[in-house]
């Protein structure tokens, strides 16, 4: 195990200590049509009581699948867009923001906005710098 793997294992251990039930599970859903929305609502209505409680407590979350990226006309991008100000936003209200979250945001072309209860891990901060993912912490 190299130093990076050891550090990741330590961070995972700290997260398990801070969040005894682990990180919330986030499922990506594609709701591009009315039929998709209807099927999703029916699925939610059919959940077992323990699954409903996971939703209420925030342990189970959903996020919309990213729409296909639209091409930007040549010369249309200005400095603000390059800095990530017009990029889609992924809000994280609470919990640990890990390297995996930052990598997912980088793949989706998103910027991260962290709420008061969100904590950015050191590895996540390094990954954000390396990947060019803008992060904003709310005060």
C-alpha positions as CSV (number, residue, x, y, z in Angstrom):
1,X,0.0,0.0,0.0
2,X,1.5,3.3,-1.0
3,X,1.3,6.6,0.9
4,X,-1.7,7.8,-1.0
5,X,-3.7,4.6,-0.3
6,X,-2.8,4.8,3.3
7,X,-4.0,8.4,3.5
8,X,-7.2,7.5,1.7
9,X,-7.7,4.7,4.2
10,X,-7.2,7.1,7.1
11,X,-9.7,9.6,5.6
12,X,-12.3,6.8,5.2
13,X,-11.8,5.8,8.8
14,X,-12.3,9.4,10.0
15,X,-15.5,9.7,7.9
16,X,-16.8,6.4,9.4
17,X,-16.2,7.9,12.8
18,X,-17.8,11.2,12.1
19,X,-20.7,9.7,10.1
20,X,-21.4,6.4,11.8
21,X,-24.0,5.4,9.2
22,X,-21.7,6.3,6.4
23,X,-22.3,8.7,3.5
24,X,-25.7,9.2,2.0
25,X,-26.5,7.1,-1.0
26,X,-27.2,9.2,-4.1
27,X,-29.0,7.7,-7.1
28,X,-28.9,9.5,-10.4
29,X,-32.3,9.6,-12.2
30,X,-33.1,10.6,-15.8
31,X,-36.4,12.5,-15.9
32,X,-36.4,13.8,-19.5
33,X,-40.1,13.0,-20.3
34,X,-43.5,13.1,-18.5
35,X,-43.5,9.3,-18.6
36,X,-40.1,9.2,-16.9
37,X,-41.5,11.4,-14.1
38,X,-44.6,9.4,-13.7
39,X,-42.6,6.1,-13.5
40,X,-40.3,7.7,-10.9
41,X,-43.3,8.9,-8.7
42,X,-44.9,5.5,-8.9
43,X,-41.6,3.9,-7.8
44,X,-41.5,6.3,-4.8
45,X,-45.0,5.5,-3.9
46,X,-44.2,1.7,-3.8
47,X,-41.2,2.1,-1.4
48,X,-41.1,0.0,1.7
49,X,-41.4,1.9,5.1
50,X,-37.7,1.5,5.8
51,X,-36.8,2.9,2.4
52,X,-39.2,5.8,2.9
53,X,-37.4,6.6,6.2
54,X,-34.1,6.6,4.4
55,X,-35.5,9.3,2.1
56,X,-36.9,11.4,5.0
57,X,-33.6,11.2,6.9
58,X,-31.5,12.2,3.9
59,X,-29.7,8.8,3.8
60,X,-31.1,8.2,0.3
61,X,-31.0,11.1,-2.2
62,X,-31.6,11.6,-5.9
63,X,-30.0,13.8,-8.4
64,X,-30.9,14.5,-12.0
65,X,-28.8,13.0,-14.7
66,X,-26.9,15.8,-16.5
67,X,-28.3,16.8,-19.8
68,X,-25.9,16.4,-22.8
69,X,-23.5,19.3,-22.9
70,X,-24.4,22.0,-25.4
71,X,-21.6,23.1,-27.7
72,X,-20.4,26.7,-27.0
73,X,-20.0,28.8,-30.1
74,X,-16.5,29.9,-30.8
75,X,-15.7,33.2,-29.0
76,X,-18.8,33.0,-26.8
77,X,-17.0,32.1,-23.6
78,X,-15.9,35.0,-21.5
79,X,-13.7,35.0,-18.4
80,X,-16.6,34.4,-16.0
81,X,-17.6,31.2,-17.8
82,X,-14.0,29.9,-17.8
83,X,-13.8,30.5,-14.1
84,X,-16.8,28.2,-13.6
85,X,-19.4,30.9,-12.7
86,X,-21.9,29.7,-15.3
87,X,-21.2,26.0,-14.8
88,X,-24.0,23.9,-13.4
89,X,-24.0,23.8,-9.6
90,X,-23.9,20.8,-7.3
91,X,-25.0,21.9,-3.8
92,X,-23.9,19.9,-0.8
93,X,-25.6,21.0,2.4
94,X,-23.9,18.7,5.0
95,X,-21.5,15.8,5.4
96,X,-18.1,15.1,4.1
97,X,-17.2,16.1,0.5
98,X,-14.8,13.5,-0.7
99,X,-12.5,13.1,-3.6
100,X,-15.1,10.9,-5.4
101,X,-17.6,13.8,-5.2
102,X,-15.1,16.2,-6.7
103,X,-14.3,13.8,-9.5
104,X,-18.0,13.3,-10.3
105,X,-18.4,17.1,-10.4
106,X,-15.4,17.4,-12.7
107,X,-16.8,14.8,-15.1
108,X,-20.2,16.6,-15.1
109,X,-18.6,20.1,-15.5
110,X,-20.1,21.3,-12.3
111,X,-18.9,23.7,-9.6
112,X,-19.5,22.8,-6.0
113,X,-21.3,25.0,-3.5
114,X,-20.9,23.8,0.1
115,X,-23.4,24.6,2.8
116,X,-22.5,25.3,6.4
117,X,-22.7,21.7,7.4
118,X,-20.4,20.4,4.6
119,X,-16.8,19.6,5.2
120,X,-14.2,19.4,2.4
121,X,-11.6,16.6,2.9
122,X,-8.0,17.5,2.1
123,X,-7.9,14.9,-0.7
124,X,-11.0,16.5,-2.2
125,X,-9.5,19.9,-2.0
126,X,-6.4,18.7,-3.9
127,X,-8.5,16.9,-6.5
128,X,-10.6,20.1,-7.0
129,X,-7.4,22.1,-7.6
130,X,-6.0,19.5,-10.0
131,X,-9.3,19.1,-11.9
132,X,-10.2,22.8,-12.0
133,X,-13.5,22.3,-10.1
134,X,-14.5,25.6,-8.5
135,X,-15.6,25.3,-4.9
136,X,-17.6,27.9,-3.0
137,X,-18.2,27.7,0.8
138,X,-21.2,29.4,2.2
139,X,-20.8,31.4,5.4
